[in-house]
Amino acid sequence: MNNKAILLVLTLGTLMAAVDTTIVLLALPTITIDLHTDLLTSIWVLLGYLLVLAILSTQAGRIGDIVGRSKAYNLGFILFTVASALCGLSFEIYMLIAFRIIQAIGGALLTANSYAVIADIFQPTERGKAYGITSLGWNVGALLGIILGGIITTFISWQFIFYINVPIGIIAVLLGIRNIRDVNRVKSKLDLLGTIILGISLALVALGTINFAGYGPTIEDLSEIFVGLLVLPLFILNESRVSNPLINLKVFKIRLLSFSLWASLLQGIGGLSLTFLLIMYLQGVRGLSPLDSSLLLTPGYIVATILAPIMGRIADKGRPGTLAGIGMLFIFSSLIIYYFGLQVSTPFSFILTITTITGIGSAMFWPSNATAVMFSAPKEFYGSISGISRTLGNIGTILSYVLSISAATLSIPRSVAFEVLLGVHSLDGGVSQVFVDGLHIAFIVSAIIIIFGAIFSFLGGNTKVKN
């Protein structure tokens, strides 16, 4: 196997996933107008994708364990690429959402197995560097999504935000088929009942929380969340009794693994909510366009791109959880600074400086956390654990959106909050100050979430990586 070629394929996968997230967010207002719909419907082009990722990632990782990592990963790339082309051909909003769901199925197979592919082919002392390189793909992709999203949407057409995935996907599929091989294939059967129960639980909880943010508390939404949580004990009971469980609950007795997984969830909630909150501030309070507001956040992406491979190599030398915890503290400090320093007329130079601190924290956390997770995962569960990690991260993304919208609606109507997030509405006068006060509350909530994530990382970081 050509390890460099495999890393290239994995990096292309993370780059495409990152591009597709930021680029779609910037294009949603244009999609809404062109497909003659409303923002509360078009937002599901983004949220539907995230919801399916959250539901399927654990199952997709388990499928990789059983049928083989190469088959699962390459199939994911094929689905993602074909669905991207179909998204571009969509002429109706529900058609676009449906093809985004197919794209998310491919994305789940990609992201859920990427950590496991690296764990299969790299020694423990080399994995941090590999995870750092794939993190580079995420940061470059997010940055490209911001730049290309504005350029393509403004000067070409929104369809091409999906078409650009096609040539990249074709190249990646050819490289993947040629280079990725199965290493730790597990001879067992898929736990279909467990898959269905967990899927129902995650779907109900995620759907209820998303609708809660979008439409406010209703009996229906609260019931969905309650029933979803109520189903979880049934899943745990099923997993403890079947011979080939979807998730072997014994792995959570491994302290390093368990703490690092929970840290991934908490970073997803607190870290990504920071990005959403800043975009809402720049667009709603300062009146910037989606492109201009996103460009103000690019220093963080640039710093993270440069530092991620370096931090991955440092994580290889030992105590990756400790390094991830320090990264969380950087993110925590940026949230506290925003709480005390972000006002209606704060200079943009202030934001540029603090995004650099956030970028340093992200560069330290992601490759180190991935190293900590996969180092302590048993080989026969690499795919499953990789999938769990991505599931928790995707749930964190959904909850970060819920936190951001909920904070915004402390001072403005929910419909206006959506318009502020998507850059089609700005606030005036005293409303801006009240809105900023609401964002301050969200900054503190996010900071509390991040500090718990840091604690989990430190608690799980006392085992040194060895060959």
Beta strands, then each sheet from edge to edge (+ up, - down):
end
